[in-house]
Amino acid sequence: TINDITPPTASNPGGIVVECVGDVPAADVSVITDASDNCTALPVVAFVSDVSDGNTCPEVITRTYSVTDDCGNSTNVTQTITINDITPPTASNPVGIDVECVGDVPAADISVVTDAADNCTALPVVAFVSDASDGNTCPEVITRTYSITDDCGNSTNVTQIITINDI
């Protein structure tokens, strides 16, 4: 009687770290490079599943592969894929404004930030942060700050210069 009851062996493939969900590579059985078995010359490697931990920033996906011999004995190996966006969004400083009187200073308007972009978030959030005066008069310079924030909380600030000068 020949009865192979020993499962094949293989090592867990190395982990992967990417910034965006779109950067997660497709499952690839060739990452299992050392599959072996005591009886089967070439055990079969197959993708089983991707399971997320349900978190974001970072999110960890456990990718499982099975290694199976000719007698149906199998073992699973796992690969950890970490998705962690650490790159802040980008935007240019809005065009400056010159007005004559304090009452002419326009209200904050996030639409002046026209080129907000991010490597992972399709539409980063633009928000008004503050107006800061230089404390002078004729001219007075107000620095208006907007923040641009992605889905992982990475942010960057841009500033718009508003000059009040009654000429």
C-alpha positions in Angstrom: 0.0 0.0 0.0 1.3 3.4 -1.0 -0.4 6.2 0.8 1.1 9.6 0.7 -0.2 11.6 3.7 2.5 14.2 3.9 1.5 17.6 2.7 3.8 19.6 0.4 5.9 22.4 1.7 6.5 26.0 0.7 7.6 29.3 2.2 5.4 32.3 2.7 6.2 34.8 -0.1 7.7 38.1 0.9 5.3 40.9 1.9 4.4 43.8 -0.4 3.8 47.5 0.5 1.9 49.7 -1.9 0.3 53.2 -1.5 -3.0 52.8 -3.4 -5.6 50.0 -3.8 -5.0 50.2 -7.5 -1.3 49.3 -7.0 -2.1 45.9 -5.5 -0.7 43.4 -7.9 -2.9 40.6 -9.3 -2.4 37.2 -7.6 0.6 35.4 -9.1 1.4 31.8 -8.3 5.0 32.3 -9.5 5.7 34.1 -6.2 5.7 30.6 -4.6 9.3 29.7 -5.6 10.1 26.8 -3.3 7.0 24.5 -3.4 8.1 20.9 -3.0 6.7 17.5 -2.0 8.0 14.2 -0.9 6.3 12.3 -3.7 5.0 14.7 -6.3 7.7 16.3 -8.5 5.7 19.5 -9.2 3.0 20.2 -6.7 0.2 22.5 -7.9 0.2 26.1 -6.6 -3.2 27.9 -6.8 -4.5 31.3 -5.6 -7.1 30.8 -2.8 -8.2 34.2 -1.6 -7.5 37.8 -0.6 -8.9 38.8 2.8 -8.8 42.4 4.0 -8.5 43.3 7.7 -11.2 45.9 7.0 -9.1 48.8 8.0 -7.8 51.7 5.9 -4.6 53.7 6.1 -3.1 51.2 6.4 -5.2 48.2 5.1 -3.7 44.8 5.3 -4.7 42.1 2.8 -3.8 38.5 3.5 -3.3 36.7 0.2 -3.5 32.9 0.5 -2.1 30.3 -2.0 -2.5 26.6 -1.7 0.2 24.0 -2.6 -1.3 20.6 -3.4 0.3 17.3 -4.3 -1.0 14.4 -6.5 -2.7 12.7 -3.5 -4.7 15.8 -2.5 -2.5 16.8 0.4 -2.2 20.5 0.6 -0.8 23.3 2.6 -1.5 27.0 2.5 1.0 29.9 2.5 0.2 33.5 2.9 1.5 36.8 1.6 0.9 40.1 3.4 0.0 43.1 1.3 -0.1 46.4 3.1 -1.8 49.4 1.5 -0.6 52.6 3.1 -0.9 56.0 1.4 1.7 58.3 2.9 1.9 60.8 0.0 0.1 64.1 0.6 -2.0 65.6 -2.1 -0.8 68.5 -4.3 -2.2 71.8 -5.4 -0.9 75.2 -6.5 -1.3 78.4 -4.5 -4.4 80.3 -5.8 -3.8 83.5 -7.7 -3.4 86.5 -5.4 -6.1 89.3 -5.2 -5.7 93.0 -4.9 -8.5 95.1 -3.5 -8.9 98.7 -2.3 -11.0 98.3 0.8 -11.4 95.7 3.6 -15.1 95.4 2.6 -13.9 94.3 -0.9 -12.1 91.2 0.4 -14.1 88.2 -1.0 -15.3 85.4 1.3 -13.2 82.3 1.3 -14.0 80.1 -1.7 -12.5 76.6 -2.0 -13.1 76.7 -5.8 -10.1 78.9 -6.2 -8.0 75.8 -5.6 -8.4 74.5 -9.1 -5.7 71.8 -9.4 -6.0 69.7 -6.2 -4.8 66.2 -7.0 -3.7 63.0 -5.1 -2.0 59.8 -6.0 -4.8 57.6 -4.5 -7.9 59.8 -3.8 -9.9 60.8 -6.9 -11.2 64.0 -5.3 -9.2 65.2 -2.3 -11.1 67.5 0.0 -10.4 71.2 -0.1 -11.2 73.3 3.0 -10.7 76.8 4.2 -8.3 77.0 7.1 -7.8 80.6 8.1 -7.1 84.2 7.2 -4.1 85.8 8.8 -3.3 89.5 8.5 0.1 91.0 8.6 -1.3 93.7 11.0 -0.3 96.6 8.7 -2.5 99.1 6.9 -2.2 100.6 3.4 -1.2 98.0 2.3 -2.5 95.2 4.5 -1.7 91.7 3.4 -3.9 88.8 4.3 -2.7 85.3 3.9 -5.6 83.0 3.2 -4.9 79.3 3.8 -6.7 76.3 2.3 -6.0 72.6 3.1 -6.2 69.7 0.7 -6.7 66.3 2.4 -6.9 62.8 0.9 -8.8 59.8 2.2 -5.9 58.7 4.4 -5.7 62.1 6.2 -2.5 63.2 4.4 -2.8 66.9 3.7 -1.0 69.9 2.4 -1.8 73.6 2.6 -1.8 76.3 -0.1 -2.0 80.0 0.4 -3.6 82.9 -1.4 -2.3 86.4 -0.9 -4.9 89.2 -0.6 -3.5 92.7 -0.6 -5.7 95.6 0.6 -4.3 98.9 -0.6 -6.4 102.1 -1.0 -4.5 103.9 -3.8 
